[in-house]
């Protein structure tokens, strides 16, 4: 089993990063091979909105994007995985810009013929709802603000997975991220480990 983590924080050693690594470590404890991408360190260019990646070549598993950066190789790796972990802090009520860039460019995994006016894209290489994903969102507002802080981020992450036919397992929102007490953060890290275990178990069931 192969699980990839995608880290949307520009702070690659912060609490969001530690929680992501906790999920991956939990998955590894169940025998999964894991890998992580710190998206801020990847060369991911802004989408130009040309639509070339999803409008043409339906026979391809990944649509051809005219931009020359790291996304083509990342998407090849992405398709080979059995599960995913997405982690991002909340920036101005939404996912970070680097995570948003990554999500936008993932549209190359879908196809939409010209006649499908008004419809959403369909997956090029369907996951048949056998793959699973887990999500982590951190914010400086307390846990009771999850609805306004965490939920918009979860919705952004899951919208793409819906098109790819990937189901979610767990969603953790950790508030008060900048000032959380060490003991409380240790509890969250333990939950992240359990999330990794559950991710593997749900993939095995599928």
DRENGU-477879 format. One record per atom (N, C-alpha, C, O): y, x, z. Coordinates in steps of 0.02 Angstrom, whole numbers, plus 50000, padded with zeros to 5 digits. Layout:
N
YXZ
...
END
This chain:
206
499415004250000
500005000050000
500625004450000
500645009650032
501135002249963
501735006149955
502345001749970
502424996449940
502765003950017
503345000250039
503965004650034
503965010350056
504485001850003
505105005649994
505665002450035
505734996350037
506065006650068
506655004450104
507285006250066
507335011650037
507765001650066
508405002750032
508955002050085
509054996750114
509325007550096
509835007750147
510525007150117
510735011350077
510885001850137
511535000450107
512125003150146
512705002250126
512005006550202
512555009250241
512755016150216
512325020150199
513415017550213
513625024350196
513505029250252
513565035350242
513335026750310
513195031050368
512435031650374
512095027350401
512175037150347
511455037850338
511075039550402
510465040050402
511435040550458
511095041950521
511305037050576
511205038350635
511615031450556
511845026550604
511305021850627
510715022850612
511495016750663
511005012050691
510645007950638
510055006650644
511005005950586
510685002350532
510135006550500
509585004050485
510275012950490
509795017550463
509185018350509
508615018450485
509315018750574
508765019550622
508305013350623
507705013950629
508615007550616
508205001450614
507785001050551
507204999150553
508085003050495
507695003250433
507105007950440
506545006350421
507235013950468
506695018750476
506175016150524
505575017550516
506385012250574
505905009350620
505415004650585
504815004750599
505675000550539
505234996150500
504745000250458
504154998750455
505005005350425
504565009650384
504045013150426
503475013850405
504235015350486
503755018650530
503215013750553
502635015450558
503425007550566
502935002450585
502445001150529
501845000450541
502695000950467
502254999950410
501785005950401
501195005050386
502055011950411
501635017950405
501085018050457
500545020650445
501225015250516
500715015150569
500115010750550
499585011250579
500225006450501
499685002150476
499375004950412
498975001650379
499555011150396
499245014450339
499635014150274
499395016750223
500225011150274
500615010650212
500965017250196
501175020850241
501015018650132
501435024150109
502145021450105
502255015950081
502635025250129
503325022850130
503805027850098
503665033850093
504365025150077
504895029250048
505555025550060
505555019450066
506095029250066
506745025950074
507255028850026
507235034750009
507695024550005
508275026649964
508905025350005
509055019650023
509275030550019
509945029750047
510405028749986
510585033549952
510595022549974
510925020849911
511585024549901
511785025749845
511925026349956
512555029949950
512455036749918
512915039549889
511855039549924
511705046049895
511435045549824
511305050749792
511335039549799
511075038549731
511655037649683
512185035049701
511545039649621
512055038749569
511945031849538
511545031049491
512295026849564
512245020049539
512935017849516
513385017049557
513015016949452
513655015149423
513775007649428
513305003749435
514405005649424
514584998649425
514324995149362
514384997749307
514034989149371
513834985149314
514434983549271
514974981849296
514354983949205
514904982649158
514894975349133
515344973349096
514384971549153
514364964449133
514194963249061
514344957849035
513894968049027
513744967148955
513134962648944
513064959648891
512694962148994
512114957848988
511544960748947
511034957448937
511624966948923
511094969848881
510424970248916
509904969548884
510434971348982
509804972449018
509384966249025
508774966649032
509694960349024
509304954249034
509294949648973
508944944548974
509654951248920
509684946848862
509204948848806
509054944848762
508954954948808
508554957548752
507894960548776
507794961748835
507454961848728
506814965348739
506394962048794
506254965348845
506184955748785
505794952348837
505114955548850
504804954248902
504874959748804
504224962848813
504244968548865
503714970848887
504844970748884
504904976248931
504884973849003
505124968349018
504594977849047
504584976149118
505264977149150
505424973949200
505664981649121
506344982949145
506804982949085
506694986649037
507324978949087
507784978749031
508174985249023
508284988849072
508374986648962
508734992848947
509484992148963
509824987948934
509724996249009
510424996449026
510755002448991
510465007848991
511345001548962
511675007148928
511945012448976
512105017948954
512005010849041
512265015649089
511725020949104
511145019249113
511935027049108
511475032649120
511575035149192
512015039149206
511145032749236
511185034849306
510495034449336
509995034949301
510455033649403
509805033849437
509435027249436
508845026949454
509755021749414
509445015249422
508805014349382
508335011049406
508765017149323
508155016249283
507545018949321
507025015549324
507595024949350
507045027849387
506915024049451
506335023149471
507445021749485
507355017949547
506975011449532
506535009549571
507135008149477
506805001749462
506075002749442
505664998449456
505915008349411
505205009849397
504825010449463
504285007649470
505125014049511
504825014749577
504785008049612
504285006449644
505315004149606
505354997549637
504774993049615
504454989849657
504644992949551
504104988649526
503414990849550
502954986849554
503344997249566
502694999749588
502534998149661
501964998949683
503034995749698
502954994549769
502634987749783
502684983149743
502314987249841
502024980949864
502494977149910
502424971149919
502974980749940
503434977549986
504084981449992
504134987249971
504584978150020
505254981050023
505574979750091
505424974950125
506034984350109
506454983450168
507174984550145
507334989750117
507604979650157
508304980150139
508714980250203
508624976050246
509164985150208
509574985750268
510294986950248
510444991250206
510744983150279
511454984050265
511874981950325
511704977050358
512414985450339
512894982750387
513324977550352
513344977050291
513664973550393
514134968550366
514814971850356
515104974550403
515054971750295
515724974150280
516144968350254
516014965750200
516634966350292
517074960850272
516684954550256
516814951050207
516184952950299
515814946750292
515274946750240
515014941450222
515084952650214
514584952850159
514224959550161
514374963850202
513744960350115
513404966750110
513894972050087
514424970450061
513724978350098
514164983850078
514224984250002
513804981549966
514734987649979
514834988249906
514264992049873
514074990449817
513994997049907
513445000849876
512814996649871
512444997249822
512684992249920
512124987749915
512244982549861
511784980849823
512864980049856
513024975149805
512924978049735
512664974649691
513124984249725
513014987449660
512274987649643
512074986149587
511874989549692
511154989949682
510874983049664
510474982449618
511074977949701
510824971249687
511024968849617
510624965949581
511644970149598
511864968149532
511454971449477
511274968249427
511314977749485
510954981349433
510214979549431
509874980949381
509954976449484
509254974149484
509144968249436
508574966249425
509684965549408
509604960149360
509204962449299
508964958249261
509144968949290
508744971649234
508004969949241
507624970749193
507804967649300
507104965649310
506974958549286
506414956049291
507494955249259
507424948349236
507604947749163
507874952349132
507454941849135
507594940549064
507844933349057
507604928849091
508314932449013
508574925748999
508694924948924
509174927848898
508274921148889
508384920148817
509024916248803
509264912648846
509284917048743
509924913948725
509914906348732
510424903348749
509334903248719
509304895948722
509294893148792
509374887048801
509214897448843
509184895048912
509884894548943
510024897448995
510304890748910
510994889948934
510984886048999
510654880849005
511344888449048
511394885049112
510804886049158
510784882949212
510334890249140
509754891549181
509794898449212
510174902749189
509394899549265
509374906249295
508884910649257
508464908149219
508934917049268
508474921749236
507774921049265
507684918449320
507284923349227
506594923349250
506354930549256
506604934949220
505864931849300
505634938849309
505274941449247
504884937949216
505414947649229
505064950849173
504344952449193
503874951249155
504254955249253
503594956949279
503514953149344
503694955649397
503244947149340
503224942849399
502804945749455
502274948749443
503054944849516
502674946949575
502184941649598
501784942849642
502224935649567
501764930149584
501754928649658
501244926449685
502314929849692
502394928549764
501884932349806
501694930049860
501664938049781
501184942249819
501544947949855
501274950749903
502134949749833
502514954949866
502934951849922
503084945849921
503114955949971
503494953550028
504084958250043
504074964150024
504584955550077
505174959450095
505404957650165
505294952150189
505724962450197
506014961550263
506734964050261
506894968750225
507164960750301
507884962150296
508184963750364
508004960750415
508654968450364
509024970250424
509764970050407
509984973050358
510144966650449
510874966550442
511174968250510
510984965250560
511634972850511
511974974650573
512714973050567
513014973750514
513014970850623
513724969150623
514014970550692
513654970850741
514674971350695
514984972850759
515114966450799
515244966850859
515064960550767
515144954250803
514484952550838
513944954150813
514524949350895
513944947850936
513424943650898
513564940850845
512824943250927
512264939750895
512424932450880
512164929750831
512844929350920
512984922250909
513394921050845
513474915350823
513634926450815
513994925850751
513534926950691
513774928050635
512884926850703
512414927950648
512544923350588
512494925450531
512714917150601
512794912250547
513344914350499
513284913450438
513894917150525
514454918950482
514424926250461
514744928250411
514064930450497
514014937550481
513374939250445
513384942450392
512804937250475
512164939250447
511934934950389
511684937550339
512014928350394
511724923850344
511984925050273
511594924750226
512644926250263
512864927650194
512534933850165
512404934150105
512394938750207
512054944850183
511324943350167
511064945650115
510984939650211
510294937850197
510244933850132
509774934850093
510714929350121
510704925250061
510794929549998
510474928349947
511224934550002
511334939149946
510694942949930
510514943749871
510364945449981
509754949249971
509184944949944
508814947049899
509124938849970
508564934649951
508664931249883
508174929349852
509274930649860
509394927449795
509044931249740
508744928249695
509074937849743
508744941849691
507984941549699
507624941349649
507754941449760
507034941049771
506754934449747
506184934149724
507144929149751
506934922649726
506784923049652
506274920449628
507224926349614
507114927049542
506514931449528
506164930449478
506384936249571
505824940849560
505164938149588
504634941149579
505194932349623
504604929249654
504314933749709
503714934949713
504764936149752
504584940149811
504784936049872
505344933649876
504334935349920
504464931449980
504684935850038
504484941650043
505104933150082
505344936750140
504894935450200
504594930050207
504844940450244
504444939950305
504904939250365
504884934150399
505314944350379
505754944350438
506464945650417
506604948950367
506934942950458
507644944350450
507934945750520
507934941450563
508174951850530
508474953750593
509224954650584
509454958550542
509614951050625
510334952450630
510454955550699
510294952550750
510734961550700
510904964750763
511664965150769
511994968850734
511934961150816
512644961150828
512844966550878
512424969850908
513494967250887
513774972250933
513524979250917
513414983350962
513444980650853
513114986850833
513484993150855
513164998150869
514144992850858
514524998750876
514505000250951
514635005850972
514354995150991
514404996051063
513764993951100
513774993251162
513234992851065
512614990451097
512364995751147
512375001751133
512134993351204
511884997951256
511235001351232
510844998251196
511125007551252
510525011151230
509875007351244
509435007251202
509825004351303
509215000651319
509124994651273
508564993151252
509664991251257
509624985451212
509444987751141
509064984351106
509714993451121
509544995951054
508814998051051
508494997250999
508555000851105
507855002751107
507404996651097
506874997051065
507604990951125
507234984651115
507234982851041
506724980751014
507814983451008
507864981950937
507434986650895
507124984550845
507404992950915
506984997650878
506244995750884
505874996350835
506044993550941
505344991350949
505204985250906
504664984550878
505694980750901
505604974950858
505564977050785
505194974150746
505964982050766
505924984650697
505234987350682
504964986250627
504944990950729
504254993350720
503774987550709
503344987850665
503844982350749
503404976550742
503514973050675
503044970350645
504134973050652
504274970150586
503914973950530
503664970850483
503884980550537
503514984450488
502774982850488
502464982550435
502494981950547
501794980050553
501674973250521
501194972350483
502114968450537
502034961650508
502104961750433
501754958050398
502544965950407
502634966350335
501984968350301
501784965350251
501654973450328
501014975650300
500494970050306
500124968750258
500464966850363
499964961550373
500074955750326
499594952850301
500704953950313
500844948350268
500684950150196
500454945950157
500794956450177
500604958650110
499844958450102
499584956350050
499494960650153
498764960450151
498504953350144
498024952150107
498814948650178
498604941650172
498714939050101
498314935250075
499274941050071
499444938750004
498964941549952
499044940049892
END
